[in-house]
Amino acid sequence: MGHYRTVKTYKKYTESFLDTLPNKVRDKFIWTFQLIEDIEHVPITYLKHIEDGIYEVRVKVGSNTYRIMSFFDENKLVLTINGFHKKTQKTPKSEITRAKKIREEYEQEKS
């Protein structure tokens, strides 16, 4: 079975975030990245569109919820960017704004 998409990180945003997490949470993110690569229709439980092409990779371990913001490049590549420990029902606007700024930075470097 081939990959439907590739999960790739941009700069060190995701790695820096993952380094702050307990092993169990980090392992769940790695499992989720593999799931996103390997299945055609990813359930909203793991990957949810937020707004304007920004998605969140979603992980829940126990009662703790974590997110890594991401976006698609050429419909096949998910670039994972900033991550955070989610403490409210709604995704904080500051995290969405930060993700959009990082996407702009990526697009400028790409062109």
Secondary structure, DSSP 8 states (H G I E B T S, - for coil): ---SSEEEE-TTHHHHHHHTS-HHHHHHHHHHHHHHHH-SS--TTTEEEEETTEEEEEEEETTEEEEEEEEEETTTEEEEEEEEEE-SSS--HHHHHHHHHHHHHHHHHH-
